[in-house]
Amino acid sequence: MTIEQDPRWAAILARDPKADALFVYGVKTTGVYCRPSSASRLPRPQNIEFFDTPAQAEAAGYRASKRATGDRTQVAAHHAQLVANACRHIEQAESPPSLEVLAAQAGLSPFHFHRVFKAVTGLTPKGYASAHRSRKVRDGLKDQHSVTDALYDAGFNSNSRFYESANQLLGMKPSDYRAGGTNNEILFAVGQCSLGAILVAQSTRGVCAILLGDDPDKLVRDLQDQFPKASLVGADHSFEQLVAQVVGFIEAPALGLDLPLDLRGTAFQERVWQALRDIPLGSTVSYGQIAERIGAPKAFRAVAQACGANCLAVAIPCHRVVRSNGDLSGYRWGVERKRQLLAREHTLSD
């Protein structure tokens, strides 16, 4: 097969942005490589060779063209649009669409679409669909709908499928969630650390709250507001060891904190929270940078709101998000606590 017969050459002629994530081509006469959608002058077919990735082209001795940065920006924007379209399709579908259907709509292979979707949102397509359904179920139950109405509104086509997923979606039986946590036991303990009082709570799924403050009683009331009808049980000695682990991380962040978490948020909030967990120790990013990382560059205010909704202090490190000018801005548990947390982490990274 000649170069002219290769479908990749047709993509170059069409400057097809959908092909940008599939291959690059090197130009033998100039020693540079480009993506298919590049606006560079088209080379002669006999002067090019194809590579699956930029890394392969560079290993062969090619350098990025001057337009490579612009090309990458276009690719990122194209991917963000494809994923945004897929997210809308997931949210509007009566039942979660398959990976193959979503990939076909995006014009990508299932494998490549899965990778692009996770890179943009921080979640897999299945994870995004699950988070969206979880939000719809919770909203339906909070709006005093019957459990049956809520499950069908969320796209479940049978009671059995819904109840099989209920614990993962809600952390408890749906009727108990609708009743504010009735019949569910939340273990908790209150301790002290250098930042003041700390409360750690755990459901059957994992740690569901890490709260900081000055008044231990207020922290308990905040937990009661979160689960108004759950049975809050003061933890035993073994659970207090978990509190000690969290306190130890606050005092010495290098220890790390690897806990099973019970995350309960909207699909957007869970995308933000996952992006926060990817911020390295000792680093900070802006709200705008987080918005870009999750594929919603204009949603920096919504990112700030998701940070404020975080109930898992330090485990979801929203203290590592600052304003674009470097100012600390707000923090659910007080700016001074944010300042202290960052100071300790920066000291360790120096």
Stockholm file with secondary structure:
# STOCKHOLM 1.0

chainA/1-350         MTIEQDPRWAAILARDPKADALFVYGVKTTGVYCRPSSASRLPRPQNIEFFDTPAQAEAAGYRASKRATGDRTQVAAHHAQLVANACRHIEQAESPPSLEVLAAQAGLSPFHFHRVFKAVTGLTPKGYASAHRSRKVRDGLKDQHSVTDALYDAGFNSNSRFYESANQLLGMKPSDYRAGGTNNEILFAVGQCSLGAILVAQSTRGVCAILLGDDPDKLVRDLQDQFPKASLVGADHSFEQLVAQVVGFIEAPALGLDLPLDLRGTAFQERVWQALRDIPLGSTVSYGQIAERIGAPKAFRAVAQACGANCLAVAIPCHRVVRSNGDLSGYRWGVERKRQLLAREHTLSD
#=GR chainA/1-350 SS CCGGGSHHHHHHHTTCGGGTTTCEEEETTTTEEECTTCCSCCCCGGGEEEESSHHHHHHTTCEECTTHHHHHHHHHHHHHHHHHHHHHHHHHSSSCCCHHHHHHHHTSCHHHHHHHHHHHHSSCHHHHHHHHHHHHHHHHHHTTCCHHHHHHHTTCSSHHHHHHHHHHHHSSCHHHHHTTSTTCEEEEEEEEETTEEEEEEECSSSEEEEEEESCHHHHHHHHHHHSTTSEEEECCHHHHHHHHHHHHHHHCGGGCCCCCBCCCCCHHHHHHHHHHHTSCTTCCEEHHHHHHHTTCTTCHHHHHHHHHTCCBTTTSCGGGEECTTSCCCCCTTCHHHHHHHHHHHHHHHC
#=GC SS_cons         CCGGGSHHHHHHHTTCGGGTTTCEEEETTTTEEECTTCCSCCCCGGGEEEESSHHHHHHTTCEECTTHHHHHHHHHHHHHHHHHHHHHHHHHSSSCCCHHHHHHHHTSCHHHHHHHHHHHHSSCHHHHHHHHHHHHHHHHHHTTCCHHHHHHHTTCSSHHHHHHHHHHHHSSCHHHHHTTSTTCEEEEEEEEETTEEEEEEECSSSEEEEEEESCHHHHHHHHHHHSTTSEEEECCHHHHHHHHHHHHHHHCGGGCCCCCBCCCCCHHHHHHHHHHHTSCTTCCEEHHHHHHHTTCTTCHHHHHHHHHTCCBTTTSCGGGEECTTSCCCCCTTCHHHHHHHHHHHHHHHC
//
